[in-house]
Amino acid sequence: KIRVISCRFPVRAGKSMLGDLICLWAPVNAPGPLLWNLQTDPLARIHCKTRIWPNIFRCQPVLDLLPTDRHAKNIREIHFRNGMPLYVQGPALRSLQGRGVRT
């Protein structure tokens, strides 16, 4: 089964917060490849640095799943110990073709 959820929000109403919460919920409750596309690569890097990683460090169940070598050069790609990868990137077709992620 595939569930598609569409949400309509006004500007600055917390849309990206839904993705932030899914990045914390999925590794613990429904592991599987997860890809988050943002508008640009620089924005994806900033979002990881300022939102995703701080949230992970505040969530003990997800923090327990981080690999011991979590200080990798690429902060936008996380491979949890349960085998789940999380990719955060800008829009690029070539980056999508080599990765299998859930829809």
N, C-alpha and C positions, 0 to 999 in steps of 0.2 A: 504494500500500500504506500502511496505517496500522498502526503498532505501538503497542500499549498495554502499558505496564509498570506493574504494581502492586507496591508495596513496603510491607511492614508492619514497623514499627519500634517499639520502646518509646520512652517519653518521653526527650527529650534525647539521642537516639542519632545525630543528624546528618542528619535528613531534609531540612532546608532547605539543607544543604551540597550535596545533589544539584542543586537549582535553581541554586545559586551556580556550580557547575561547568558546567551547561548554558548559563548566561549568558556564560561564557567560550568554550565550545566552539562554540556555534551560529553566532556572527557570522563565524567564520573557516572552519568546515568545512561548515556547512549553513545558509546565510543564508535567512531567511524570517521573517515577522512572529512575534514571540514575546511572549506575555502571561503574566505571573506574578501570580496573585491571592493576597493574604495576608488575614488575618482582618479587619483594619481599615486605613483610609487612614493614620492616624498610624503604625501598625506598618510599613506599606509604606515610608513616608518614612524612618523610622529604619533599616529594613533596607537601603535604598539608600545612605544616608549612612554606615553603619557596616560594611557587608559588600560590596555590589555594587561601588560606586565604588572602594574601596581595592583590591579584587581586580582590577578593570580596570586600575588604574594600575600593578599589579605584573605584568601579562601583556602583553608587548610586541606580540604579533600583534594583540590586541584594541585595544591603545592606538593602534596605527597606523591603525585603522579609525575612530577617533573624529573627529567633525567639528572643524574649527578653532574654531568657536564652541561649545565644550563647556560653557561656564559659563552655561547657560540657567537661567531661573528654575525650571523644573520638573525637578527632579533625578530624577523617576521616569519620565521618558520620554526615551529615547535614540534618535536616528536615525543609524545608522552610515553611513559614506561609501559602503558597498556597497549602500545602499538598505534595509537591514534595520532595522525599528523594534523596540525593546524597551520594553514597557510593564510597569510594576510598580504595582499598585493594590490597594485593598481591594475587597471584594465589592460590586458595584453593577451591576444589570442594564442601566441606562441607559448605562454606560460600555462595556459589551460590545457593544451593538447597532450602534454606528457603526464598529467596527474589524474588519477581516478578519484573523484570525490562524490559524495552523496548528492542527490538532487532533491 
